[in-house]
Amino acid sequence: MSTAPAAAPRRLRMLGAVWLVLFLLWLPFEDTQLTFPLVLALDLCVWLALRMWPFWSTLGRVAATLVAAAWLASAPVLTLGLMVFKSGVHAHGFPDFALRQFAAVLTALPLCALLGGLMGLGAHILLMKK
């Protein structure tokens, strides 16, 4: 009996715990850069996609493309959520991030959707060749 299927969820749980630790370490800092919340959001998207791998493997080519596009398009939305959450936790008289930064994250939404669609289509084509 193989231990590989049991090892994958354990690794994903450990990666989720590492993400949570990084998130908690990021919260108290007075950081106004977009890099870390964007990386956290992308990591969360990848982690959730890996958690749902059995679902992804049953999709057709068009469905995989559309779902991956929607999935990666959620990265800027998650980034905005992280930015708003951090600004709310600090409870300053002013937000940690400027409105211009929020707008910059929102402008990345179409690009993320396009890249997600291309990645989903490419992954589906590669998996179908095997």
C-alpha positions in Angstrom: 0.0 0.0 0.0 1.4 3.4 -1.0 1.6 6.4 1.3 1.7 8.9 -1.6 -2.0 9.9 -1.4 -1.8 10.4 2.3 1.4 12.5 2.0 -0.1 15.0 -0.4 -2.9 16.3 2.0 -0.3 16.5 4.8 2.0 18.6 2.6 -0.9 20.9 1.7 -1.8 21.3 5.3 1.8 22.2 6.1 1.9 24.7 3.2 -1.4 26.2 4.5 0.2 26.5 8.0 3.2 28.2 6.5 0.9 30.6 4.6 -0.9 31.5 7.8 2.3 32.1 9.7 3.5 34.4 6.9 0.2 36.2 6.9 0.3 36.7 10.7 3.9 38.0 10.5 3.0 40.5 7.7 0.0 42.0 9.6 1.8 44.0 12.3 4.3 45.7 10.0 3.7 49.2 8.7 4.3 48.1 5.1 2.7 49.9 2.2 4.2 47.9 -0.6 1.9 45.8 -2.8 4.4 42.9 -3.3 3.7 40.9 -0.2 -0.1 41.0 -0.3 0.0 40.1 -4.0 2.4 37.2 -3.3 0.1 36.0 -0.4 -2.9 36.2 -2.6 -1.2 34.3 -5.5 0.0 31.7 -3.0 -3.5 31.3 -1.6 -4.9 30.8 -5.2 -2.3 28.1 -6.0 -2.9 26.4 -2.6 -6.6 26.3 -3.1 -6.2 25.0 -6.7 -4.0 22.2 -5.5 -6.5 21.4 -2.8 -9.2 21.0 -5.5 -7.0 19.0 -7.9 -9.5 16.1 -8.2 -12.1 18.6 -9.5 -9.7 20.2 -12.0 -8.7 16.8 -13.5 -12.4 16.1 -14.5 -12.9 19.3 -16.5 -12.9 19.6 -20.3 -10.7 21.9 -22.3 -13.0 24.9 -22.4 -14.2 24.5 -18.8 -10.6 24.2 -17.6 -9.7 27.4 -19.4 -12.7 29.3 -18.0 -12.3 28.0 -14.4 -8.6 28.8 -14.4 -9.2 32.3 -15.8 -11.7 32.9 -13.0 -9.4 31.4 -10.5 -6.4 33.5 -11.3 -8.7 36.6 -11.7 -9.5 36.2 -8.1 -5.9 36.9 -7.1 -6.3 40.7 -7.3 -9.6 40.5 -5.4 -7.9 38.5 -2.7 -5.1 41.1 -2.7 -7.7 43.8 -2.1 -9.2 41.8 0.7 -5.9 41.4 2.4 -5.1 45.1 2.0 -8.5 46.1 3.4 -8.1 43.6 6.3 -4.7 45.0 7.2 -5.9 48.6 7.1 -8.8 47.6 9.3 -6.7 45.8 11.8 -4.3 48.7 12.3 -7.3 51.1 12.9 -5.3 54.2 12.0 -7.0 57.4 11.0 -5.7 56.8 7.5 -5.4 53.5 5.5 -2.1 51.7 5.1 -2.5 51.7 1.3 -3.3 54.6 -0.9 -6.3 54.7 -3.3 -3.9 54.7 -6.2 -2.6 51.3 -5.0 -6.1 49.9 -4.8 -6.7 51.1 -8.4 -3.4 49.5 -9.5 -4.5 46.1 -8.1 -7.8 46.4 -9.8 -6.2 47.1 -13.2 -4.4 43.8 -12.9 -7.7 41.8 -13.0 -8.0 41.4 -16.8 -4.4 40.5 -17.2 -4.7 37.9 -14.4 -7.8 36.4 -16.0 -6.0 36.2 -19.4 -3.0 34.5 -17.9 -5.1 32.1 -15.9 -7.1 31.1 -19.0 -3.8 30.5 -20.9 -2.4 28.5 -18.0 -5.5 26.5 -17.6 -5.6 25.7 -21.3 -1.9 24.8 -21.4 -2.2 22.6 -18.3 -5.2 20.8 -19.8 -3.4 20.2 -23.1 -0.3 18.8 -21.3 -2.4 16.6 -19.1 -4.4 15.2 -22.0 -1.2 14.2 -23.8 -0.2 11.9 -21.0 
